[in-house]
Amino acid sequence: MSATHGESTWLESLEAASPTAANPLLIPKGDAAGRERWAEWIANYSTLPADQVRSNPAASVFPGAVKGEVGRVKGRRFGIELDRAYWQFTGLYAPPGEKITITVSGGLPAETKIRIGCHTDDLFETDQWSRFPVISREVTLATGKTEIVNPFGGLIYIDVPRDAGRGGRYLPTHGGCVWLDEHPAREPRGVREILIDGAVEAPHFRLGKTTPEEWRKQLRDTGAPWGELEGRNMSFALPADVLASVEDPAELLQYWDRVLDEAWKFSGFPGTRGPTERFVPDIQTAAGLLHSGYPIVGQYSHAREMVDLATLRSEGNWGLFHELGHNHQSDAYTFDRFVEVTVNLHTLYLMKAVCRREPAEARLGWDVTADLRKLTVGDAGVFERLALYVPLIEEFGFESFTRTFRTYWVEGGMPEMSDNQKKIDEFVRRYSQAVGHDCSGYFARVGLPCGARTSAGLANLPKFMPPGLE
């Protein structure tokens, strides 16, 4: 819908009501008329022609306006890596309401897009908004010139689709999908160069490429309110003040690359990791304080925690490791009411592998023995259920789970099993065979009995039962 004279009432109303953290907007889910009105406004707003888009009044608050008299780039070259799927950061920031022009002279994979904004959470279904519900935009790139304007501005990315015909495969996880790159024989597609006009330079530290001197200069010269730290396995979009607090980006990124290497290792995935994981802090998330996905989204406080290397090394971070766990967690070994349980197998492993913290020490105040005792009498919350795995870790090690997970992957990917009892039987059978002990009696003792056929198939193995649970 055009916002020309005579049709601008909706736009003026939308801009006047645009929420901020200091002035949030409350729209209860029961307010059908109010939600219908906002849904129409948002749809209209997102389809305005580029020449009719202007800066939203709330953009200067979040994600932020460009500071100072910073020049706009003209003919800035960016090489799109055609074999690198998903978001590729251009090192640029789009000022709110200002036109960005992209010139493409050669062909690109179908549905390659330019994205302005790293904040992907849609807040529309929540009752209260501390920012406008949708503040990112993307359009498909075509040969020639493409124009895009975001009234909120934001970091600029090129979103490259994965070419399924070039090998590798998707495996579903609770945080989304893992892409396994199994290195089939193929010719690399190389780099396609594009030109970008109208943006400003943003801080961008690339592990192994950006020198400390270049990084300090970027921070000193930038007017962009956001930038990015990019490692081999993990990238962070962060506010400029948080970036400025990072004394050694290389050391920090090496830490997180190791965390992701360990997460991959524990999950037993074949092949190598495809796209990197991402983290973005927001002033409001669509679900919870943190949630998994691409990107993982958290609060501003989590951004500070993400870069606090001293604390990360000694204590880890349960919440952040937990969300990474969701991005590596399969449904095949996750029983009914166990989504928030088996994810923490991944959390516990990362605490041990990266911070040397044993399971009972990994979460403050967790009394594993007491929770296990509760579980045997049917008092089963999240941490009671998690406690059932601790005797197995103590007896057989975390590697026993990795070996079990691998028995699923080698069959072409975790099978989809809707029957919960079948899931239990499969896991008890596979785990018992992986450790060389019949664990069916133990699983039955803690509320996960398998069928008689599965138990009979394990009868020739020595039985496992922790002391005190016989």
SULJO-V393617 format. One record per run of one state. SS is the DSSP state (helix for helix, strand for strand, loop for the rest). FROM is the first residue (numbers start at 1). TO is the last residue. If there is no record, write none. Layout:
ss->{SS/SS}
from->{FROM/FROM}
to->{TO/TO}
This chain:
ss->{loop/helix/loop/strand/loop/helix/loop/helix/loop/helix/loop/strand/loop/strand/loop/strand/loop/strand/loop/strand/loop/strand/loop/strand/loop/strand/loop/helix/loop/strand/loop/strand/loop/strand/loop/strand/loop/strand/loop/helix/loop/strand/loop/strand/helix/loop/helix/loop/strand/loop/strand/loop/strand/loop/strand/loop/helix/loop/helix/loop/helix/loop/helix/loop/helix/loop/helix/loop/helix/loop/helix/loop/helix/loop/strand/loop/helix/loop/helix/loop/strand/loop}
from->{1/9/18/25/27/32/47/50/53/57/61/76/82/86/95/100/105/113/117/128/130/137/141/144/149/154/161/164/167/169/174/176/182/191/198/200/202/204/207/212/222/226/231/234/240/245/249/268/272/274/277/282/291/292/296/299/300/307/309/316/318/327/339/356/359/363/368/377/382/397/399/410/420/436/437/439/440/446/452/458/462/464}
to->{8/17/24/26/31/46/49/52/56/60/75/81/85/94/99/104/112/116/127/129/136/140/143/148/153/160/163/166/168/173/175/181/190/197/199/201/203/206/211/221/225/230/233/239/244/248/267/271/273/276/281/290/291/295/298/299/306/308/315/317/326/338/355/358/362/367/376/381/396/398/409/419/435/436/438/439/445/451/457/461/463/470}
